[in-house]
Amino acid sequence: MAVEFVGVVPLILLLVAAVWECVLIGYAFSLAGNAADEAARVGAVHGDSACQTAARRHIGSAWAVEVDCANAGDLYKATVRLHVPVLFPGLDTGVPVTGEGGSSQEQDRGGE
């Protein structure tokens, strides 16, 4: 029985590591989407620099993040790319996860 236990432990550890990696991938998608939505809302009102700041505020410093903010007609769009980490943030694979958000532009009606 002890031999079987020793033989199965590495398989159990690999399974735990694989499940944890799946959790990190899902968390990266959640972070990227939330940051892009928040950045688009702030950028529609305050502009590009505020968009960049808002996106980075919602993501920890250990994550490699790229933020693109731009006007697209009547919409303000933000795209946030995170790199999927290997087992913990800071050790990334280079595989990007992208979140996109958009918000309608605020129109000035001249005091109406």
C-alpha positions in Angstrom: 0.0 0.0 0.0 2.9 2.4 0.8 4.3 1.8 -2.7 1.0 2.6 -4.4 0.7 5.8 -2.3 4.2 6.9 -3.3 3.4 6.1 -7.0 0.1 8.0 -7.0 1.3 11.2 -5.1 3.0 12.7 -8.2 -0.1 12.2 -10.2 -2.3 13.9 -7.6 0.2 16.8 -7.4 0.1 17.2 -11.2 -3.7 17.1 -11.1 -3.8 19.8 -8.4 -1.3 22.0 -10.5 -3.5 21.5 -13.6 -6.6 22.6 -11.8 -4.8 25.6 -10.2 -3.7 26.6 -13.7 -7.3 26.5 -15.0 -8.3 28.7 -12.0 -5.6 31.2 -12.9 -6.7 31.3 -16.6 -10.3 31.9 -15.5 -9.2 34.6 -13.1 -7.1 36.3 -15.8 -10.2 36.4 -18.1 -12.2 37.9 -15.2 -9.6 40.5 -14.4 -9.1 41.6 -18.0 -12.8 41.9 -18.7 -13.5 43.9 -15.5 -10.5 46.2 -16.0 -11.6 46.9 -19.7 -15.1 47.7 -18.7 -14.0 50.0 -15.9 -11.4 51.7 -18.2 -14.0 52.3 -20.9 -16.4 53.9 -18.5 -13.8 56.2 -17.1 -12.2 56.9 -20.5 -15.5 58.0 -22.0 -15.7 60.8 -19.5 -12.1 61.7 -18.7 -10.0 60.6 -21.7 -7.1 58.3 -22.5 -4.8 58.9 -19.5 -7.6 58.2 -17.1 -8.5 55.1 -19.0 -5.0 53.7 -18.7 -5.0 54.5 -14.9 -8.4 53.0 -14.3 -7.4 49.7 -16.1 -4.2 49.3 -14.1 -5.9 50.2 -10.8 -7.9 46.9 -10.9 -5.0 44.6 -11.7 -2.2 43.8 -9.4 1.4 44.8 -10.1 2.5 41.1 -10.6 0.4 40.8 -13.7 1.9 41.8 -17.1 -0.7 44.1 -18.5 -1.1 46.0 -21.8 -3.9 48.6 -22.1 -5.2 50.2 -25.4 -7.8 53.0 -25.2 -9.4 54.7 -28.2 -12.5 56.4 -29.5 -14.6 54.4 -32.0 -17.3 56.6 -33.3 -19.9 57.1 -30.5 -18.2 54.5 -28.4 -15.1 54.6 -26.3 -13.3 51.3 -26.3 -10.7 49.8 -24.0 -8.8 46.6 -24.6 -6.8 45.0 -21.8 -4.3 42.1 -22.4 -2.9 40.0 -19.6 -0.4 37.2 -19.9 -1.5 33.9 -18.4 0.8 33.0 -15.5 2.3 29.6 -14.7 1.2 28.6 -11.2 1.4 32.2 -9.8 1.3 35.8 -11.1 4.7 37.1 -12.1 5.9 33.9 -13.9 4.0 34.3 -17.2 3.7 32.1 -20.2 3.4 34.9 -22.8 0.0 33.6 -23.8 -2.3 36.7 -23.8 -5.9 36.9 -22.4 -7.8 39.8 -23.8 -10.7 41.7 -22.3 -12.7 44.3 -24.2 -15.0 47.0 -23.0 -17.0 49.8 -24.4 -19.0 52.8 -23.2 -21.0 55.4 -25.0 -19.4 58.8 -25.3 -20.7 61.6 -23.0 -22.1 64.4 -25.2 -22.0 68.0 -23.9 -25.5 69.6 -24.6 -24.5 73.1 -23.7 -26.3 73.5 -20.4 -29.7 71.9 -21.4 
